[in-house]
């Protein structure tokens, strides 16, 4: 009888322990929304964070601007790495404004076909001259992609939009196959980032002789073309990746720890090696 009571007590304790496990596990999981173009770097940073803490991170990737729109519509995850501008997201009421943190930034660079003369892009005047002299210009559609916004703003600032329109190729790619402005949609492309692959292919094959893309998108294929350098920040601003914590984060302490980890020396070194401008 005594043994029976002991066994019953052990079973009850084990049952209670197991019933509490899912809740404890859920508390240790953090959800993260992140931009698709930085998948490799964020996966590496997240893996390092998980190895150093008790947290597990569930990452959802979205094409650059889609993530920003998701948060602006009031559907954030625990931690959100989204592409600037983020005014709509911050004012949505579902993220903590004071948590706004720039973790890294995309910089726009110029590439030319392998062995082609490298244009001078050291000053705004030199960039304007190079664009006017180029036979064909390729960049992403600013209405659909984050990588196209800085080049489009630069062209507007330089006041040469009408002069280069006929030789400009805007690529929206497979992520947005129905872009009305796209002149180089590749129907064989799949998934987010189709535009980047297509512009890379065009400059590698000599179909575009002045390509403007994020440096981080160029580096993986740098052996296929020549990278001239980064465009002057004065006329082609960086595109920041901004972190925001949800007001409904399941684990506020864990969410804060993850966002802060993106500013750590280890994480910043990963961003820098991949062609991003680190947090400053």
C-alpha positions, 0 to 999 in steps of 0.5 A: 500500500505504501509503495502504491501511494509512493508510485502514485505520488511520483506519477502525479509529480511527473505529470505536473512537471510535464504539463508545465513544460510547454509553457516554459518552452514557449517563454524561451522562444522569441519570434523574429521578423527579418529582411530576406536579403540578409538571410545568411547573416541573420541566420548566423547571428541568431545561431550564435545568440542561441548558443550563448543563451537559453533562448530559441529564435523562430525567424520569419523572412520577408522581402525588404519592404514587405516586412516594414508594411507588415509591422505598419499594419499592426502585425509585428513579431516579438522583434522586428528588423525592418527596412527604413523608413519606419514611421508607419511602423513606429506609429502603428501602436504595436511596437515600442517607439523607444526600442527603435535601434539601427542594427546595420545599413545597406550601402549602394555600390556600382558594378560594371562588366568584367574588364570594363573601364571603371567610371569615376563615382567619387563625387556627385558631379562624377556620378552624374557624368558617369550615368549620362555616359553609360549605355545602359543602367540597371537597378531595382524598381523603387516602388517594389524593392528597398534596393531601388530607393536610394538610386532612384532618389539619387537620380532625382537629386541629380535631375537627370531622370528624363535624360537616362529613362530610355536606357534604364532597366528597372527590375522587380524580379520574381518576388513582384512579377507584375511590376508595371515599371519592370523592363527586365522581369525574369519569369524563370526566377523564383522567390524573393530576391529575383530582381537581384539575381537578374541584375547580377546576371545582366551586368555579368553578361554585359547587358548592363554596363552600370549596375546599382545594387546593395553591396551585400547583394554584389559580394557573393557574385563578385568574381562575375563582374567588377565592383567599382565602389560605393556611391557617395552617401551625400547623394545616395543615402544608406538604407537602414535595418531598424529593430523594434520590439513588439508591445505584445512580445511574449518575452520582453526580456528575451526580445530586448536581449536579442535586439541588443545582441545584434549590436554586439561586436560579433554580430556587427563583424558578420554584417561588416564582412557581408558588405553592410555598414555596421551600427555606429 
